[in-house]
Amino acid sequence: MTVDWRPDRGIRRTVLVLAAAGAVLFAAGAALDAMWLLGIGVWAAITAIGMELVYRP
């Protein structure tokens, strides 16, 4: 049985929060027809994906 290392959980939580925030902002931007919200949502999702790809525990 392996024990989760604390920094791994922190990075995973950060990736999940960024992805969720990106999805919410993207949906809100699409619903409100606000390009700046769409842009922030996309960049949050890109950051989450980048962190997931770079940091592999």
Secondary structure, 3 states (H helix, E strand, C coil): CCCCCHHHHHHHHHHHHHHHHHHHHHHHHHHHCCHHHHHHHHHHHHHHHHHHHHCCC
